[in-house]
Amino acid sequence: MLTSAGYFEAPRRLRAFVRAHETSLIILAAIVGIIGGLAVAAMSMAVEVLHVLLFDLEMGDRLSSQYRIEPLRALLVPSLGGLFLGLAFLLLLRWRPAREIDPIEANALHGGRMSFRGSVIVASQTVWSSGVGASVGLEAGYTQLASGLAASLGRRGFHLRRADQRIMVGCGAAAAIAGAFGAPLAGAFYAFELVIGGYTPASLTPVGVAAVTGYFVAHSFTVFSLGVSVGPVGDVLGRDLAIAALLGIMSALFGIGIMRGVALCEALLTKVRLWPPLRPALGGLGVGVLALITPQVMSSGHGALHFAGFISIPLTVVATMFTLKAIASVISLGTGFRGGLFFATLFLGALGGHLFAAGFDTIWPDLKLSPNVYAIIGMSALSASVIGGPLTMSFIALESTGNLWLTTAVLVAVIISTQITRELFGYSFATWRLHLRGETVRSAADVGWIRDLTVRSLMRRDLATVTANMPIEEFREKFPLGSKTQVVVVDETGRYVGLALVADAHAPDIDKDKGLLGVVHFRHVVLYPGMNIQEAIAVFESAEAESLAVVDSDGERRPIGILTEAHAMRRYVEESEQRRREAIGEI
């Protein structure tokens, strides 16, 4: 039924049934899979229509597979499209000043809550960015829209619990990636590694069902695949694993460079204070100039990724495509176009792997490395560095090629690439963007409940206060032993002075000349209501305090409550156990 707010809400009995039975969640996951598959097909069709209208292509042609693009269109379409996108950003800021969150941030910080309207906006911006030729991938829009719809279905339609809501967001992402890449296993592990933040028995079946459903629904409209093919590959030897590991190292370093390049581009534009709508216009013009040299830099690069043709392409052309595609991707994202780096890094990694094999054969010609094989290893290793998810990238290689022996070498490369990226950089592209905004999360693991558990929600408000000039005898009379543990001391204006311990005030050897101030502790150590429980526990440990006063955050330092370390620790343990039980499906 429709509520007064205008969104679908299931009847109460149906909601109760869904919340009580895990099988019902699987049915919802299948529905999400259908939604995800339709989202992939619809967005892909929308981009294709834009390419036909704006670049004068035939239906079915890929923009990045063109040998030549009319120069005037190559320059004007991306730049004017970027200007239009920038103006739309300004209008949206007035209408929706809040920043839209992606599935990873939603699951890490917000318990799987996403804005349906915001997800539609982001998906539309991604379609437009790719449609006007910006060097961005559609996968960010696919997952945003599918996960946003899944989140709305779970939260608004069925009022799901926090753990189930996070699984629904993962189901949306799994369906989208499975449909977009023709790889249901990769879609499922994308959800586990990058969106849910881990695999649990409770999430296995729903995510798997959503991925498979999304795959079949998307492919009922058109075949989505990477177009990857290799010839027969024999046994993988130790030397092959060593060479793959070397490629993994190089991929990690290049991936870190791309991520830092996007951030540097954003910082430079901010420093020069260029009018915001002109930023994507400038980026579009830059991509258009690069497209005059090689059209393969435009859009996501699906059409350009044809491994069978790489061998016949001169190495100088491959190197040019590799360099210019990297620059185009950095410019596009750094100037404000919407999209992702998933497919761009697959394409770049394939080109880089091809160049790596050619360079290695020059140094050691007897090895005769296959360019196609190392293109696949390179695409997986570079994407693992930038996107994260080593198993996701390994399964993309396996499902695209069907070659298990090759996947062994891929796994070595992605493990090396991921580990080096973690050691030297510490973030994937998505979490790096969050870091630049001031967040501290490095994965989609649920830490939002920690932020929800604040000092304000834990503190006791029935605090006893006295003024600092109260005589010690009067204090003893008002607070005999056993009546209170501590009392908050304030000055004449009501500002916090410290905590007076009742036991100390009744000690026989107290210096009465100092008055009440002689038994006041923690004068400069307080808690604030906005602190989360982890921050509060850290203050307790640092101060070696059993209880602390909570003061307001407006600078007046007026006490508003009291919090004990024992209560904070007990609530932290209780909530941790609750999250653990939810994750493994015990409740």
N, C-alpha and C positions, 0 to 999 in steps of 0.2 A: 504494500500500500504506500501511498504518498503522504508524508507528514506535512505539517504546516510550513516546514522549512523547504519543501519542494523536492526532497530526495526520497529514494525508495527505502522503506523500512519493512522488514519481514514481520509477520504477526508474532505476537509474544510467545505463543506455544512453539512455533517453528524456531524462533531464536533460542528458546530454552533447550529444544531438542538438539540443535546444532552444537550448542555449547557443551552438551552432556555426552556426545558421541563423536569419537575420532573419525568414524566413517563419514560423517556428515562434512567434516572438514575436507575430506578427499573429494567429495562431490563439488564443494565450492572451488577446490583447486582445479578441477576439470573445467568448470565455468570460467575461471580465470585464464586457463590455457586457451580456451576459445577466444576470449577477449584479447589476449596477447597476440595470438595468431592473426586475428583481424586487424589489430593495431599495426602490426608489421606490414601486412599487405596494403592497408589503406595509406600509410605514410610513404611506402615505397612507390605506390602508384601516384601519389600527389607530387613527389619529387620528379618522377618521370614526366608527368604532364608539364611541370614547370620547365624542365629541360627542353621539351618539345616546343613550348611556346616561346621561351626566351632565347634559346640557342638554335632554333630552326632544325631540330633533329627529327628523325622518324621514330614513331613508337617502337620500343624494343631496343633502340640504340642506347649505348652508355656514353655519357659525356666524356668520361676519362679514357675511353677507348678510341676517341677520334684522333685521326692523324693531323687534323688541322681544324682550328676554329676561326671563324671570320674575325679578324682583328678588332673591328669596332665593337662587336658583341663581347669579345673576350675582355675588353677594357671597360665598357659601359655597364654591362649587366651586373658584374660583381660589385662595382663601386656604387652604382645607383641603388642596387639591392642592399648594400651595407648602409647607405644613408637612410633608406626607408626603415631598416631594422633599428638603427640608432634613434630615429624619431619615434618609433613605436616604443622603444625602451623609456623614453621621456614621458610619453603618455601613460604608460603602465605604472611608472613611479608615482604618479598622482592618484591613480586608481587603486593600485595595489603596492603600497610602499614596502610591505614585508618581502623579504627575499624568499624565493621558492627553494624548497629543499629536495635533494635527490634521494633515491632509495637507500643508499648507504648511510647518509646522515639521518634519515628518518628512523632507520632501525637502530642506529647507535645511540641517538639522543632523544628520540621522541616516541619510542614504543611503537613504531610502525605507523605513526600518523602522518598522512600526506594530504595536501590540498588537491582535490579533484580539478578545480578551476586552474590552480597553478600548474598542475601537470599538463593540462591541455595547452596552456600558454607556452610552456617550455617546449612541448612537442611541436607546436606550430612554428615557433622560432627556429627550431632545428630543421624542420622541413624547408622553411624559407632559406635558411643559411645554405643548406646543401643545394637547394633548387637554383640559387643564383650563382652557384659555382664555387663557394668558399670551400677550402680544403678541410672539411670536417666530416666526421662519420655520423651516420644516423642512429647508431646503436644507443647513444645517450638518450635520444628522443624515444626510441622504442621502449627502453626499460622505464623511462620516466612515465610515459603514458600508461603502459601496462601495469606497472606497480601502483601508480596513482589510482587507477580504476579498481585494482584489487584492494587497495587500502580503503577506499570509499565503500566498497561492497562489504568488507569485513567490519569496519567500524560503524558506519551508518546503517547498513542493512541488517547486520546480525549482532552488533555490539560484542564482538569477540574479545576474549581476554588478551592481555598484552602479548603473551608468548604466541598465541595463535595469530594475532594481528601481524606480528613480525614475520611469521611463516607465510602469510598471504602476500605480503610485499615481496618476499623471496620468490613465491610462485609466479608473480607477475613478471619479475626479471627473468626467471628461468624460461618461461614461455616465450618471451621476446627474443632472447639470445638464441634459443633453440630454433625458432622460426627464421631468424635473420641469417643464421650461419648454416642451417641445415644440419645441426648437431645437437640432438637432445641430451646426450651425456654432458657435453660442454655447457649447455644451458643449465642443467641441474647443478653442476659443480660451480658455475658462476654464481648461482644463488647461495650455495653453501659457503664458498670461500669469501665472496665479496659483499654479499647483501645480508645474509643471516649471520655470518661471522663464525660459522662452525657447523659441523654435521651432527645431528642427533637422530635417534630412532623415531622421534615424534615428527621430524620434518622430512624424513626420507620419502615416504609414500606420497604426501601431497606435492612436494616439489617435483618428484619424478613424474607424477601424473600430469602436472601442469606443463612440464617440459615436452613430454611426448605429444600431448594434445596441441600445444602451440605449434610444434613442428608440423603435424599433419594438417592443421587448419591453414597455416601460412602456405604450405606447399600445395594445397588444393587450388590456390589462385595462380601461383607461379613458382618455379623452382628456384629456391635460394641456395646458393652454394658458393664456395670460394673458387671453384674451377681448378682445384689443385690436383695434379696427377703426377705420378712418378713411375718410372719403369721398375722392373724387378730389382729388389734390393736383397743382397745375400746376407750372410751372418754378419752381425755387428761385432767388430774386433776391438781390442783395447785401444788401438791407434785411433779408431773412429770416435770412441768416447772421449779421448783426449782432445781431438780436434774440435769436437762438439763443445767440450768444456771451454776451450779457447774462444770459440764463437760466442758462448754464453757470457764470458767476461767482457768482450767487446760490446756485446748488445747491452749489457747493464750500464756501461759507461756512456754509450750513446743515448740510452733511454733517460738517464739522469740529465744529460745535456739538453734533451728536448724539454723535459719538465721545467728545468731552470730557465730555459729560453723563453717559454711562455710567460713565466712570472717576470722575467726581465723586460719583456716587451710591454707587459701591463704597467710595470713600474715606470718605464721611460715615458709612456704616454701620459701617465698621471703626473709625472714631474714637469712635462712641458705644458700641462694644463690645456690640452686640446679639447675643444668643445665635444662632449661625448658623442653626439650623432656623427661627427666627422671621423671618429676612430674606426668603426667598421667600414666606412666609405674608403678611408685610406688603405685599410687592410684589403678590401676588395680590389682596389686599384693595383695593389702590389701583387695579388694573386693573378690578376688579369695580365700584368706584364710578364709574369713567369709563364703563364699559359701560352703566350706568344712563342715561347721557346719550346715548351713541351706541354700539350694539353692534358697530359696524365696527372698534372698537379691539381686539377680541378675536382671538386666534389670529394666523395669518400675514396674513390679509387677502385671500386668493384670491377669496372670494365677493364682497367689496366692490369689487373692481377690475372694474367694468363701465363702460366709457367711454361707451357709448351712453346711459346714464342720467344722466350728469353734467350735461348741458345742462339737464335738467328740474329738477335739484336747486338750490334757492336757494343763492346764494353764501355766505350766512351759515352754512348747514349744511355746505357744503364746507370753509369755514374752520374750523369747529368740529371736524369730522372730522380735518382736517390737524393741528390743534394737539393734540388729545387723543390721536391715534395716535402722534405723536412722543413725548409724555409717557409713554404706555403702553409704548412700546418701550424707552425709557431706563429706566423703572422695572423692567420685566421682566428685562432683562439685567443691570441694576445690582444687583438684589437676589438674583441667583443662578439664575434660570431658565436652562435650556439651550436654545440655538437660535441663529439667525443674524439678520442684518439685511438679507439680500439682498432677500427679497420685501417686507419692511417698507419699504425705501427705494424699491422700485419703486412701491409703493402711495402712499407719501408724495410721491414725485416727480411722480406722475400728478396727485395733488391739487394740489400746488404749481404745476405747469404750468398747470392749469386756472385757478387763482387769478391766475397771472401774466398769462395771456391776457386775463382779464376786467379786471384792473387796467390793462393797457396800452390796452385799448379805451376805458377811461374817460378816459385821458389823451389818446389819439390815436384817436378813433372811426373815422376814415376807413380805417384799416388792416383792421378787421374780422378780427382773428386768430381762427383756429379753435381752440376749447378742446381738442378731441380731439388735434389736431396737437401743441399745446404740452404736453399731458398726456404724450404719448409722448416728446417731447424732454426734459421735466422728469424723467420716471422714469429715463431712461437717464443723464442728467447727474448726478442725485443718487446713483444706484447706483454710477456710475463713481467718484465722490468717496469713498464709504464702502467699497465693495468693492474698487475698483481694476479694472483690465482694461477700458480704453476700447474695444478692438475687441470684446470680449465683449458689452458693452452695445450697441454699434452693431449687432452681428449679431442680438441679441435683438429690437431694433426692426425690423430688416429681415425677419427670419423671422416676426415676429408680424403685421406689416402687409403685407409683400410690396411695399412702396413704396420704390423706390430713391431717388427724389428727396427724399423725407422723410428717408431715412437720411443723406443729405448734410448736412442741417441737424443731425441727431442727432450725427454725427461731429464737427462743429464744437463743439457744446456739450460733448461728453464730453472732447474734447481740452482745451478751456479749463478744465473742471472738474477734470480730473486734474492738469493742470499747476499750477493754483493750490493744490490740496490738497498737492501735493508741495512746493511752495515754502513755504507757510505752516505746514504740519503735518508732512509728510514720511512719513506712514504710511497704510496702509489699516487697516480695523478689525481684521483678523486680526493684522497685524504690530504694530499699536498695543498689542494685548493682550500680545503677546510682549515688547514694550518695557517695559510695566509690570511684567513679571516679571523684568526685568533682562537680557533678550536684546538683541542689537544688530542682528539681521537685519532687513532691510526688504523682502525678497522671498524667493521660494522657490529662488533661485539656490543651487547646491550650495556651501556653505562648510563643511559638516560635515567634509570631509576635512582642512581646515586645523586644526580642533580635534583631529582624531585624530592629526595629526602633531605630537606633543608633544616637548618637550625631553627627557623621559625616554626616548623611543624613539630619539632622535638622538644622545644623548651617548655618549662613551666612558667606560667605568668603570675602565679601567686607569690611573688617575691616580697620579702620583708626588707624595708629600708630604714636607715637612721642617718642623721646628719653627722658630719665628721667632728663637730664640736661637742657632741654629747659626752658628759662625764662618764668615766668608766664604771662608777658605782651605779649610775642610772641604767647603763647598758646591762650590767649584771642583774639588776632587779627586773628589767623588762624581758631579758632572755636568760632564764636560768638554764643550768646544764640539762641537756636532754630535750629542750624545747625546739631548738634549731641547730643545724650544723654550722651554717654561715649566714651572715646578714650583709646585704649590700649597703655600702657606705656612700653617701652623696654629699656634695657641698651645699651651700645655701641656695644655689640656683637649680639644684636637682641634678647636677651633672655627676657622672660616675667618678668615685675616688678610689675604691677598691673593695675587697671582700674582707670582712671581719670574722674571724673564726671564733665561735662561742667558747670552745674549749680553751683557747689561748687567753681569752678575756677573763676566765675564772682561774687561771694559773696563779699560785701564791707568789711567785717571784716576778710578777709583771711589773714593769716600770710605770708607775702611775703618773709620773711627771709627763710622759709622752701622751697620756690619755688614750683615746680610742685609736689614734693613728699608730700606736705601738703594736696593735694586733691586726693591722690591715695588710693584706697580701694582694698580689696580682694587680698592682696599680696600673700597669701599662699593658696588661694582657686581657683581652676581651674577645668575645665572639660577636659576629654580626648576623642578623637574621637571614641574609641571602647566602651565607656559606652552606655548601653541601656537607654531607656527613663525613666524607673523607678529609675535607679541609678542617673540619672541627676536630676530628680525632688527631690530626697532625698538630694542631695548636695545643691540645691536651698533653700530647707526648712531649712537645717542646718545652712547655711550661711546667711539666711534672705536676699537673693539677688534677684534683679529683672533681672539682666543679668550677665553673666559670660563669661570669655574668654576661648577659647578652644586651648590647646597647644598640640604639637606633643608628641608622646609616646616614643620617642627615648632617653629621658633624657636631651635633650637640652632645653626643655621648650620654644620652639619658637612658638609664637601665630600663629594659622592658621585659626581662625574663632571666631565668637561670637554667643551666643545663649541666647535668653531671656526666662524667666520662662513662660511668657504668651503664647509664641509660642509653647513651649514644652507641656504645659497643654492642649492647644487647639488641638494639634495633638494627644495627648494621648486620649482625650475624643472622637475625631473623629474615631480613630481606634477601641476603645472599643465599640462604637456604631455599627461600621461596623461588628465586630465579633458577636455582639448580634443579629443583623439582619440576618446574615448568619446562625447562630445556629437555629433560629426559622423558617427559610425558607422564610423570607420576600423578599430576593433578590436572 
